[in-house]
Amino acid sequence: MLKNGILNPAINSLLSRVRHTNTLVIADRGFPYWPQIETLDISLVDDIPRVLQVLQAIQANFVIGKIVMAEEFRRVNDVQTVHSFEQCFGEIPVTFEPHTQFKLRVPLAIGLIRTGDTLQYANMILESA
């Protein structure tokens, strides 16, 4: 029995299939569904869990080479929210692009983890190193 780390067996399975340069999406509760990729919906209620909580939980066992987010995230969210994301990213390079372009990358991902986050454009694509 697992005693620490990611306890969710579906998330563990998904993470174990990500290889070098593969991508994984962490999305908010309203993010569209793509039938081409595995989607793990772990939303419970509004804002539980949040995108950043999932990112922080998987960072211990997932080597992130870069992150892609929608440029709209910085435009619609307050400075404190943007700063909290930047702090969590640390030294990981982040690229911002239009949300319409961001969504074109999603079907190429190994999988998508949908959270209960209500923050606008909090979605991110993680590329493994």
DRENKOL-345943 format. One line per 3 residues: number of its first residue (from 1); for each residue y, x, z of N, C-alpha, C, CB. Coordinates in pm, 1 decimal, always signed. Glycine has a CB too. Example, Ala and Ser with C-alpha at 12.3 -4.5 7.8 and 13.67 -1.06 7.14 Angstrom:
residues 2
1> -569.0:+1319.0:+780.0:-450.0:+1230.0:+780.0:-330.0:+1320.0:+780.0:-447.3:+1130.8:+904.6; -225.0:+1285.0:+708.0:-106.0:+1367.0:+714.0:+3.0:+1290.0:+787.0:-59.8:+1408.4:+572.5
END
This chain:
residues 129
1> -117.6:+83.9:+0.0:+0.0:+0.0:+0.0:+124.8:+89.0:+0.0:-0.7:-95.8:+122.0; +221.9:+57.0:-85.5:+347.1:+131.5:-88.3:+426.0:+105.0:+38.9:+430.2:+94.1:-212.2; +485.0:+210.2:+93.8:+562.4:+195.6:+216.8:+711.1:+218.7:+194.7:+511.2:+291.4:+321.8
4> +747.4:+277.1:+81.1:+889.5:+298.5:+51.5:+909.3:+309.5:-99.0:+942.6:+425.9:+122.7; +1033.2:+324.8:-139.2:+1063.5:+328.3:-282.0:+1061.3:+187.6:-339.8:+963.6:+418.4:-356.7; +1040.4:+178.5:-469.0:+1034.1:+48.6:-537.3:+903.5:-20.7:-498.7:+1044.3:+65.6:-693.2
7> +914.7:-134.5:-433.6:+797.2:-208.3:-389.3:+751.8:-311.9:-491.4:+825.5:-275.9:-257.5; +841.5:-352.0:-581.1:+810.4:-453.6:-681.3:+714.1:-394.8:-785.1:+940.7:-505.6:-749.9; +590.4:-447.2:-795.8:+492.7:-388.5:-887.7:+533.7:-398.5:-1034.7:+359.3:-455.4:-868.7
10> +601.9:-504.1:-1072.9:+643.4:-518.2:-1212.7:+749.0:-413.6:-1248.7:+698.1:-660.2:-1238.7; +842.4:-388.1:-1157.3:+944.0:-285.6:-1183.0:+878.7:-147.7:-1186.0:+1056.0:-290.5:-1075.2; +785.7:-121.5:-1094.8:+713.1:+6.5:-1097.6:+641.8:+26.3:-1230.5:+611.7:+13.5:-982.5
13> +577.4:-76.7:-1278.8:+506.0:-68.8:-1406.4:+602.6:-40.8:-1521.2:+428.8:-199.0:-1432.9; +714.7:-110.5:-1522.7:+814.2:-90.2:-1627.6:+869.0:+52.0:-1624.3:+928.3:-191.0:-1613.0; +906.0:+99.3:-1507.8:+961.5:+234.5:-1495.0:+861.0:+340.7:-1537.8:+1005.7:+260.3:-1351.0
16> +733.9:+317.3:-1511.6:+632.7:+417.8:-1545.6:+610.9:+429.5:-1696.9:+500.6:+383.7:-1477.3; +657.4:+332.1:-1773.4:+642.2:+336.1:-1919.2:+762.8:+396.4:-1990.2:+618.1:+196.9:-1971.8; +869.7:+424.3:-1917.8:+988.9:+483.1:-1978.8:+966.5:+632.7:-1993.5:+1116.8:+453.7:-1893.9
19> +989.7:+682.9:-2113.4:+973.9:+824.9:-2143.2:+1108.2:+883.6:-2185.1:+867.9:+846.7:-2254.0; +1105.7:+1010.4:-2222.4:+1226.2:+1083.0:-2262.5:+1303.0:+1006.4:-2370.7:+1189.3:+1223.7:-2313.0; +1429.6:+981.7:-2346.9:+1526.3:+912.1:-2433.5:+1499.9:+762.6:-2451.3:+1527.2:+976.7:-2567.9
22> +1398.6:+707.7:-2384.0:+1381.8:+562.2:-2385.5:+1493.3:+499.2:-2303.2:+1241.7:+520.8:-2330.2; +1516.3:+370.7:-2325.4:+1622.4:+303.2:-2252.4:+1569.0:+185.8:-2170.5:+1729.3:+255.1:-2348.7; +1645.6:+155.4:-2067.0:+1616.6:+45.7:-1976.4:+1748.5:-26.5:-1950.7:+1550.6:+96.3:-1842.4
25> +1747.7:-158.7:-1953.4:+1867.9:-238.1:-1931.8:+1864.2:-298.7:-1792.0:+1881.2:-348.9:-2039.3; +1977.1:-288.9:-1721.6:+1995.7:-363.5:-1596.5:+2109.6:-460.5:-1625.3:+2028.0:-267.2:-1471.0; +2085.3:-589.1:-1604.8:+2181.1:-689.8:-1649.9:+2215.8:-790.6:-1540.4:+2126.1:-762.7:-1770.7
28> +2327.0:-858.7:-1564.0:+2370.9:-963.7:-1472.2:+2291.8:-1091.8:-1499.4:+2523.8:-989.5:-1486.6; +2319.2:-1194.2:-1420.1:+2239.1:-1317.7:-1427.7:+2258.5:-1396.5:-1556.3:+2272.2:-1406.1:-1311.9; +2371.0:-1379.5:-1623.1:+2397.4:-1456.3:-1743.6:+2361.8:-1384.6:-1873.1:+2540.0:-1493.9:-1746.8
31> +2301.5:-1267.7:-1862.6:+2271.9:-1188.9:-1981.9:+2167.4:-1259.5:-2067.9:+2222.9:-1048.2:-1943.1; +2185.5:-1258.9:-2200.9:+2091.0:-1328.9:-2288.9:+1948.2:-1275.5:-2279.2:+2137.9:-1318.9:-2431.6; +1856.0:-1358.5:-2318.9:+1714.1:-1324.1:-2322.5:+1677.4:-1274.6:-2461.3:+1626.5:-1445.4:-2283.0
34> +1601.1:-1166.9:-2468.0:+1549.4:-1115.1:-2594.3:+1397.4:-1121.3:-2588.2:+1599.4:-968.8:-2621.5; +1333.8:-1200.6:-2673.9:+1188.0:-1211.7:-2668.1:+1115.6:-1082.8:-2705.4:+1142.4:-1321.9:-2758.7; +1185.8:-987.9:-2772.0:+1121.5:-863.7:-2815.6:+1093.3:-766.4:-2701.2:+1207.7:-795.8:-2918.1
37> +1163.0:-780.1:-2589.4:+1145.4:-682.5:-2482.4:+1105.2:-751.5:-2351.8:+1274.3:-601.4:-2462.3; +1032.9:-677.9:-2271.5:+991.1:-729.8:-2142.0:+1113.1:-751.5:-2052.7:+890.6:-633.7:-2074.7; +1122.3:-868.4:-1994.2:+1232.5:-900.3:-1904.0:+1176.1:-934.0:-1767.0:+1317.9:-1017.7:-1958.9
40> +1226.6:-862.3:-1667.2:+1190.0:-889.3:-1528.8:+1310.3:-954.3:-1462.7:+1146.2:-758.4:-1453.0; +1298.0:-1079.9:-1429.3:+1408.4:-1151.9:-1366.8:+1388.2:-1147.2:-1216.4:+1417.2:-1299.6:-1418.1; +1473.1:-1069.0:-1149.0:+1460.7:-1055.6:-1003.9:+1576.1:-1125.1:-931.8:+1455.6:-907.5:-964.4
43> +1647.8:-1212.0:-1004.8:+1758.8:-1284.0:-942.6:+1704.6:-1379.4:-836.8:+1841.3:-1361.4:-1048.9; +1776.7:-1388.4:-727.3:+1737.5:-1478.0:-619.2:+1840.8:-1588.8:-604.8:+1721.7:-1400.6:-486.5; +1964.0:-1551.1:-577.3:+2079.4:-1640.1:-574.5:+2196.9:-1558.3:-627.2:+2107.4:-1697.6:-428.6
46> +2314.8:-1619.5:-639.1:+2431.0:-1545.1:-686.5:+2446.2:-1413.9:-610.5:+2558.0:-1629.4:-672.3; +2455.7:-1306.0:-688.7:+2482.9:-1171.1:-638.4:+2372.6:-1108.4:-554.3:+2605.8:-1174.0:-558.6; +2253.2:-1164.5:-558.4:+2138.4:-1103.3:-491.1:+2022.4:-1097.4:-588.1:+2099.1:-1182.2:-363.0
49> +1979.2:-977.4:-622.9:+2045.6:-849.7:-599.3:+2155.6:-825.1:-702.5:+1943.7:-735.5:-602.6; +2232.6:-721.5:-679.6:+2341.0:-682.4:-770.7:+2293.0:-568.7:-860.7:+2468.3:-639.3:-691.1; +2360.7:-552.2:-972.4:+2326.1:-446.8:-1068.5:+2327.8:-310.1:-1000.2:+2423.9:-448.1:-1188.6
52> +2433.6:-280.6:-924.0:+2441.9:-149.3:-858.4:+2330.1:-128.1:-756.9:+2576.5:-133.9:-789.4; +2287.4:-232.5:-690.7:+2176.6:-218.7:-595.6:+2048.4:-178.6:-667.9:+2154.9:-350.3:-518.1; +2025.0:-238.6:-782.5:+1905.3:-203.6:-860.3:+1917.2:-59.8:-911.5:+1885.6:-302.7:-979.5
55> +2033.1:-23.7:-961.8:+2053.7:+113.9:-1008.9:+2027.0:+213.0:-895.9:+2197.7:+132.2:-1063.5; +2084.9:+189.0:-779.8:+2065.7:+280.1:-666.5:+1919.3:+287.8:-625.4:+2150.7:+235.7:-547.6; +1848.0:+177.3:-632.2:+1706.9:+175.4:-592.6:+1619.8:+256.1:-688.2:+1656.2:+32.0:-585.9
58> +1650.0:+251.6:-817.0:+1562.4:+321.8:-912.3:+1603.5:+467.2:-934.8:+1562.1:+248.6:-1045.3; +1724.4:+506.2:-896.9:+1770.7:+642.3:-923.0:+1682.1:+749.9:-861.1:+1910.3:+658.1:-872.1; +1616.3:+721.2:-751.6:+1532.2:+821.8:-686.5:+1413.9:+862.9:-773.6:+1481.8:+769.2:-553.2
61> +1368.3:+772.3:-860.9:+1249.0:+799.9:-942.1:+1272.5:+785.4:-1091.9:+1137.5:+708.3:-900.8; +1396.8:+785.3:-1133.4:+1430.0:+764.4:-1274.4:+1539.9:+864.0:-1309.5:+1475.6:+615.1:-1302.9; +1510.9:+956.7:-1399.7:+1608.7:+1057.5:-1437.5:+1694.9:+1000.8:-1549.7:+1539.3:+1190.3:-1481.2
64> +1820.5:+974.0:-1518.5:+1911.7:+911.1:-1613.7:+1992.6:+1019.3:-1685.1:+2006.1:+809.9:-1542.0; +1984.0:+1019.4:-1817.2:+2058.5:+1116.1:-1897.1:+2197.0:+1066.2:-1932.9:+1982.5:+1149.0:-2022.9; +2206.7:+934.8:-1956.2:+2337.5:+875.5:-1983.4:+2330.5:+725.2:-1961.8:+2384.3:+907.7:-2127.5
67> +2449.1:+666.1:-1949.9:+2462.0:+522.6:-1928.4:+2556.7:+466.6:-2033.2:+2512.7:+491.1:-1784.5; +2524.7:+349.0:-2085.0:+2612.6:+278.9:-2178.5:+2651.2:+146.2:-2114.4:+2543.1:+257.1:-2318.4; +2781.1:+114.8:-2119.9:+2831.6:-13.0:-2068.6:+2930.8:-70.6:-2168.5:+2898.2:+4.7:-1928.4
70> +2960.5:-197.7:-2152.0:+3060.5:-263.1:-2236.8:+3199.6:-221.3:-2191.5:+3045.4:-418.0:-2232.0; +3286.4:-191.6:-2287.9:+3423.5:-152.7:-2252.6:+3498.3:-266.5:-2183.9:+3499.8:-108.6:-2377.5; +3454.5:-388.7:-2205.8:+3516.2:-504.2:-2140.3:+3503.0:-497.2:-1988.4:+3453.3:-633.1:-2191.6
73> +3400.9:-426.9:-1938.8:+3380.9:-414.2:-1794.5:+3506.4:-360.3:-1725.8:+3261.5:-322.7:-1765.3; +3564.5:-254.6:-1782.1:+3683.4:-193.9:-1721.0:+3805.9:-282.9:-1734.9:+3711.5:-58.1:-1783.7; +3808.4:-363.9:-1838.7:+3925.1:-447.6:-1864.6:+3930.5:-571.5:-1774.4:+3925.8:-490.3:-2009.6
76> +3815.3:-631.6:-1744.2:+3815.2:-759.1:-1671.2:+3790.1:-745.4:-1520.2:+3710.7:-849.5:-1730.0; +3747.3:-629.1:-1475.7:+3718.7:-609.7:-1333.7:+3828.2:-526.4:-1267.4:+3581.8:-542.0:-1315.2; +3846.0:-546.4:-1137.3:+3952.2:-475.4:-1066.6:+3918.5:-327.2:-1049.1:+3976.9:-540.0:-930.3
79> +4020.3:-250.5:-1015.3:+4007.6:-104.8:-1003.2:+3902.9:-66.6:-899.3:+4142.5:-42.5:-966.4; +3897.7:-137.6:-789.0:+3801.5:-106.8:-682.7:+3657.7:-124.5:-732.1:+3826.7:-196.4:-559.8; +3631.7:-229.8:-807.6:+3497.5:-253.3:-861.2:+3458.5:-142.9:-958.6:+3490.2:-390.3:-930.5
82> +3549.2:-110.0:-1050.1:+3522.0:-3.4:-1147.4:+3495.8:+128.0:-1073.7:+3641.1:+12.7:-1247.1; +3574.0:+156.4:-971.8:+3557.6:+279.3:-894.9:+3421.6:+283.3:-824.2:+3670.7:+292.7:-792.4; +3376.1:+170.4:-771.3:+3246.1:+168.2:-703.1:+3132.5:+200.5:-800.8:+3222.2:+30.4:-637.5
85> +3145.1:+156.2:-924.8:+3045.2:+190.5:-1025.8:+3051.9:+339.2:-1057.7:+3065.9:+107.1:-1153.8; +3172.7:+390.3:-1077.4:+3189.2:+532.2:-1109.8:+3130.7:+620.7:-1000.0:+3337.8:+565.5:-1130.7; +3150.7:+583.3:-875.2:+3094.5:+660.3:-764.0:+2942.4:+661.7:-769.2:+3141.8:+603.1:-630.2
88> +2884.7:+550.5:-803.3:+2739.0:+541.3:-811.3:+2683.7:+625.3:-926.9:+2696.2:+395.1:-827.6; +2760.2:+635.4:-1035.2:+2715.2:+712.1:-1152.3:+2714.8:+861.8:-1124.3:+2804.5:+682.3:-1273.0; +2804.4:+907.1:-1038.7:+2811.9:+1050.2:-1010.3:+2844.3:+1128.5:-1135.7:+2681.1:+1099.9:-949.9
91> +2759.4:+1225.3:-1167.9:+2781.3:+1314.5:-1283.1:+2717.7:+1261.6:-1412.6:+2725.4:+1452.9:-1252.3; +2655.7:+1147.3:-1407.3:+2590.0:+1091.7:-1526.7:+2696.9:+1051.1:-1627.2:+2499.2:+969.4:-1490.0; +2688.0:+1099.5:-1752.6:+2786.7:+1058.4:-1852.5:+2775.2:+909.6:-1885.6:+2770.2:+1141.1:-1979.7
94> +2890.3:+844.8:-1899.4:+2894.9:+701.7:-1929.3:+2975.0:+680.8:-2057.2:+2957.3:+621.2:-1810.9; +2919.4:+602.3:-2147.2:+2986.6:+565.0:-2271.2:+3020.6:+417.0:-2263.6:+2897.8:+596.3:-2396.3; +3142.3:+382.8:-2302.8:+3183.8:+242.9:-2307.8:+3203.2:+204.4:-2453.6:+3314.7:+219.0:-2225.4
97> +3149.0:+88.6:-2490.3:+3160.6:+40.4:-2627.6:+3179.4:-110.8:-2623.8:+3034.9:+79.5:-2712.7; +3225.5:-171.0:-2734.8:+3242.1:-316.7:-2736.8:+3110.6:-388.2:-2700.9:+3291.3:-362.7:-2875.7; +3123.3:-498.4:-2628.4:+3005.3:-571.4:-2582.4:+2915.4:-614.8:-2697.6:+3047.5:-692.8:-2502.4
100> +2974.8:-649.9:-2809.7:+2893.2:-689.6:-2925.7:+2806.9:-573.3:-2974.5:+2983.4:-739.9:-3040.4; +2859.1:-453.7:-2970.9:+2782.1:-335.1:-3010.3:+2678.0:-301.2:-2903.5:+2876.2:-214.2:-3033.6; +2716.8:-315.1:-2776.9:+2625.4:-292.6:-2664.8:+2498.6:-376.8:-2682.1:+2694.7:-326.3:-2530.2
103> +2518.1:-504.4:-2715.0:+2403.2:-595.3:-2726.9:+2309.6:-557.9:-2841.4:+2451.7:-737.2:-2746.5; +2359.5:-485.9:-2941.9:+2273.1:-442.0:-3051.1:+2171.6:-337.8:-3004.9:+2357.0:-385.5:-3164.6; +2201.3:-266.9:-2897.5:+2110.2:-165.6:-2843.8:+1995.7:-226.4:-2761.8:+2187.7:-67.3:-2757.8
106> +2016.9:-345.1:-2709.7:+1923.1:-404.8:-2614.4:+1781.4:-419.4:-2669.5:+1973.7:-539.7:-2571.8; +1761.1:-470.0:-2791.9:+1623.0:-487.4:-2840.0:+1544.0:-357.5:-2853.1:+1625.2:-555.9:-2972.9; +1611.7:-243.5:-2847.6:+1543.9:-114.2:-2857.4:+1496.3:-63.3:-2721.9:+1636.2:-12.1:-2920.4
109> +1529.9:-132.8:-2614.3:+1494.6:-89.5:-2479.0:+1347.5:-116.5:-2448.8:+1583.0:-160.0:-2375.7; +1294.8:-40.1:-2354.2:+1158.1:-61.7:-2306.2:+1150.9:-192.8:-2228.1:+1111.4:+57.1:-2217.6; +1258.1:-224.5:-2157.2:+1260.4:-347.5:-2080.2:+1397.5:-376.4:-2023.6:+1159.9:-341.0:-1969.3
112> +1408.2:-493.7:-1961.0:+1533.9:-540.8:-1905.5:+1507.5:-597.6:-1766.2:+1599.8:-647.5:-1998.3; +1589.0:-556.0:-1670.4:+1581.9:-611.5:-1535.4:+1704.8:-699.8:-1517.4:+1575.0:-497.8:-1425.0; +1683.0:-829.7:-1503.5:+1793.7:-924.3:-1483.7:+1813.1:-945.8:-1334.2:+1766.3:-1060.5:-1556.6
115> +1936.4:-928.7:-1289.2:+1970.5:-943.9:-1148.0:+2042.5:-1076.3:-1124.7:+2057.9:-826.2:-1100.4; +2087.7:-1097.0:-1002.9:+2167.0:-1215.1:-970.9:+2316.4:-1187.8:-975.4:+2129.4:-1266.9:-834.9; +2354.5:-1071.2:-1026.6:+2494.9:-1029.0:-1025.2:+2583.1:-1124.6:-1105.5:+2508.1:-887.0:-1080.8
118> +2698.1:-1159.1:-1048.5:+2794.4:-1246.9:-1116.7:+2915.0:-1168.9:-1167.9:+2841.0:-1358.0:-1022.4; +2914.5:-1038.1:-1152.1:+3025.3:-954.4:-1198.6:+3026.7:-952.6:-1351.1:+3013.7:-809.7:-1142.0; +3142.2:-974.2:-1410.3:+3150.4:-978.3:-1555.7:+3122.8:-841.1:-1618.0:+3287.8:-1028.5:-1598.8
121> +3038.7:-841.0:-1718.7:+3006.6:-722.1:-1796.6:+2949.4:-607.5:-1712.1:+3129.9:-674.7:-1868.5; +2879.5:-638.3:-1605.5:+2821.9:-534.1:-1520.2:+2694.0:-475.6:-1579.4:+2793.3:-589.9:-1381.8; +2655.8:-521.0:-1696.2:+2532.0:-477.8:-1760.6:+2539.3:-330.1:-1798.5:+2503.6:-563.3:-1885.2
124> +2424.6:-264.1:-1792.5:+2420.7:-123.7:-1831.9:+2288.6:-90.8:-1896.9:+2444.3:-32.8:-1711.8; +2296.0:+3.0:-1988.7:+2177.8:+56.9:-2053.0:+2161.0:+200.1:-2003.2:+2188.9:+50.6:-2209.9; +2046.9:+227.5:-1943.5:+2017.9:+361.4:-1892.4:+1928.2:+432.0:-1992.7:+1950.7:+355.7:-1751.1
127> +1967.3:+551.8:-2031.8:+1882.1:+632.1:-2120.0:+1819.5:+742.3:-2034.9:+1964.0:+692.6:-2241.4; +1687.4:+751.4:-2040.3:+1619.4:+852.7:-1960.9:+1645.7:+991.7:-2019.4:+1467.8:+824.0:-1954.7; +1648.8:+1088.0:-1930.3:+1674.9:+1226.3:-1974.1:+1547.9:+1291.9:-2023.2:+1735.6:+1309.3:-1860.1
END
